[in-house]
Amino acid sequence: MGVQSTSGKILHAAVANCHIDVVRVLFEDNPELDMNATSEEEDSLLIRAVCTGEIDLVSLLIEHDDLTKTPLSRACREGDLEMVKFLLKSEADINYTGGDKSDSPLFTALYWRNMDVAKYLLEETKPDVTWTASDGMGMLHASFTKPEVLPDLLSKSVPIDGTSIWGTALHMAERAGYANTIKILLENDPKPDLEAVMGENAANPPEVGYTPLQLACENSSFECIKLLLEAGASPEVKNKHNEDLVDILLRSNAESDDREKALKLLFSAPYSLPVNPSALTEAGSSLDVRNKEGYTPLAVAVSKGNKDAAKCLIEQGAKVNIFDPKYGSILHLATSNGDLDLVKLLLESGADPEMVDLEYGESLVYTAIGIQDSTKLYKMMRHLVEEAKVSVDKLGGKLGYPIIRAAHMTRTSPDAGVRMLKFLIRHKARLSVTDDQGRRAAHFICASTSQDAIKALLGGGEQMNESDKFGRLPLHFAAPNPDPTCFNYILEEFNGADVNIRDQDRWTPLMWAVRSGSIATVEKLLSKDADIWARSHDSDQRGEWSALKLANFSGRPPSLTEQLVPKKRTRAKPEGGEEEWDDSFHRVKTGDKKSISCDSCLVDIIGLCWTCIECNDGFSLCFKCFDHRSDFHSPEHDFKDVGPLYDDESVAESAKTHGTEEVAGGDEQEPNLTGGAEIDLDEVELEDLDLDL
C-alpha cells in the first residue's frame, strides 16, 4: 500500500473520529494529501466533517482544498445552523446540488423540518424557491406540514400549483388533513387550482385523476371538505370508476362523525348531491355474492362502519355467518374495527360468536384485543365477555390464545396490555396455555417493560419456571430486554433462580443479555457469578458463541466487553482437565442491526435476517432461531436472507429518496460516520504514523 493511500485512510479515520490534531499533522507533513479518495459508497471527507458539528475541523479541511462548493445541503439536513452560517461565509453556493447528487439546501432544511435553518436561508440568502427534485417535490411540498413558513415562501413567488408524485401542495394538505395549511393556500393571491388532478406518475396509483376535494373525501376530513367547497371546488367530480364524492365518503375508513357531517353537507343546499340508499339491494343482485376480495355486500357495509346499510341488508335476508380467509367472519370485521353498535346488531341478528374456522384464524376475543383505541377496546371486551358470554379461552390466532396476545400487547402498549391481562385473569382465562412455540404469557411479559404485568400473572398463579419448546425460560426472555425492570423483578422474587441455566442451544441468560439487554442486567448477572466461559452448541447457521463473542457481534461498548474477560486465563473444566482462554475465538466483526425483531425470541435482529416470503403479515427470524423454524413454521414456506451480515456500510450523502408523502416524520438513523475506515485512532500514536516514508 502506497504512502498516499495509507495517509488517506488515516485522514478519513481521523476526520470521522474528530481528531483535529491528527488531521493537522497529516496536512503539515503532506500538503498535497488527496481529500477526495473515497469510494462511491462512502461520504466525502467534508461531509464527514460536517456531520461531526466541529466548525474548526471543517475550516481546516477547507483551508487545504480550493473548494467553492461545500456540502451545505448536508449541514441543512443535520439542522446545524452554526455550521450552515460558517459554510455560507466560506462562499458555499446556496443553490448548489451537484447535479443530481443532492437536494437544494433550502429544500433539504424544509424536508427535514429544520425550520430555524430554513428561516435563516429565506431571510439572509437568495435561494432558488422554484427548484424541484426529480419526483416533482418542491418547496411547498416539503413544508406543507409547517404552515408557519408558508407565507414567507409564497411571498417569494414559489409555484403554488407545482405537481409532484404526491400532487400539488394542496393535494398533500388535503390528504393529510392539514386545515391550517389549506387556509393559507386558499387565502393566497393567486389561489391554488382547486381542480388540479393527480398525474399518471402518482405514487399511489388509485389516486390518479383525483382532485384535492376527492382526496379530502377519501379521508373523510370534514373541515377540509368544507373549506374546499366554500372556496369553489366542484362537488360534481367523479373518479375513473365513476364514483362521486358520496361514493368515496361511504367507503372511507375514517371516523363516522366527520363522515356523517360531510355527507349531510353534500346532501344539503347548495350542493344537493343525489343519493340512492337502496342501490345495494336493487332488483337482480344477490345479497350474498362476493366481490373479488371475498366480501359480500354486508361485509363491505360492516367493514366501512355503515350501520344503516348493514341493517337494511340484514332485513333483506343477507347472511350474517359468512367466513373468508381474509377477514374471518363478518362479526370479526365489526369487532376488529371496534364498532360496538355493529357487533350488537350482528349478534342480535344471529351471528355466532363461537364459530371459528382454525384455517381462517382468530377467535373473537383474540380479534378484539387488536383494537387500537383503548376506550373502544375495553367497551368491546366487556360486552363480548360479560354480556355476550364469549369464551376467553377459545383457540385461534397467530399467538393461539387471547391471554398470550394480551401479554404480547404489553410490549407495545403497556397500559392497555396490562389492563387486558388483568381483565382476562379476572374472568378466569387459563394461564397454562401456549402458542405453537410453547411460549406462555410469561415469556412475552418478560420482553416488556411492565412490572405490573408480571405481578398480575404471578397473582393469577402463573409459574416462571416453565420453558418453551426450545428450553427458553421467562428469564431468558427478560435478560435481553433493554429495560431491566422485569429481569430485576424476577431475580428478586425468585432469589434461587439459576443464572447459568441453559436453553436448548446452551445459551445462558448472560449470553442472551449481552446481545441487547441493558448493561445493568449484564452486571447483575456477573455479580451473581454468571459463567463467562460458557459456550453454546455449534450449528450451520449459528456457529459456536460465548458471551464475549456475542457482545462483540452486537457492538457493545468496551465498558461492557471488558467485564466479560476472565482475570485468570485458565480454569479447571467441569468434566475434568484444564481450559485456556482463547482470545481469537471471541473476536468477530460487529453485526448489522436490523430495524425488526425476531418473531421467535422477540429480540432485535443483528446480522442476517431471515424473512418468510410466503407470509403476508411478515415473519422474520434471527440467526439463533432460524435453525428451529420447522418446529413452529410451515415447512412449505421459503425464507430469504436479508443482509448485510456486518455493519460496514457507509451512509450516502444525499437525501434524495422521497418514497413517502410523510416528510421525515420518523426518527432518523444515526449515520455511520466511520464508513470503511478500520483504523482505531484512539490506539495510534502520532510518532507511529511513519509520515516521512
Secondary structure, DSSP 8 states (H G I E B T S, - for coil): --HHHHHHHHHHHHHHTT-HHHHHHHHHH-TT--S----TTS--HHHHHHHHT-HHHHHHHHHTS--SS--HHHHHHHT-HHHHHHHHHTT--TT--TTTTS--HHHHHHHTT-HHHHHHHHHHS---TT---TT---HHHHTTT-GGGHHHHHHTT--TT--BTTB-HHHHHHHHT-HHHHHHHHHSSS---TT----TT-SSGGGTT--HHHHHHHTT-HHHHHHHHHHT--TT---TT---HHHHHHT--S-HHHHHHHHHHHHSTTT-----TTGGG-TT--TT---TTS--HHHHHHHTT-HHHHHHHHHTT--S--EETTTEEHHHHHHHTT-HHHHHHHHHTT--TT---TTT---HHHHHTT-SSHHHHHHHHHIIIIIS---SS---STTSSHHHHHHHHTTT-HHHHHHHHHHHHHTT--SS---TT---HHHHHTTSS-HHHHHHHHHTT--S----TTS--HHHHHTT-SS-HHHHHHHHHSTT--TT---TT---HHHHHHHHS-HHHHHHHHHTT--SS-B----TTT---BHHHHHHHTT--HHHHGGGS-SSSEEE-TTSSEEE--GGGG----B-EEEEE-TTT--EEES-EEEESS-TT--EE-TTTGGGGGGTS-TT--EEEE--SBS-----S------SSS-S-S------TTTT----GGG--GGGS-TT-
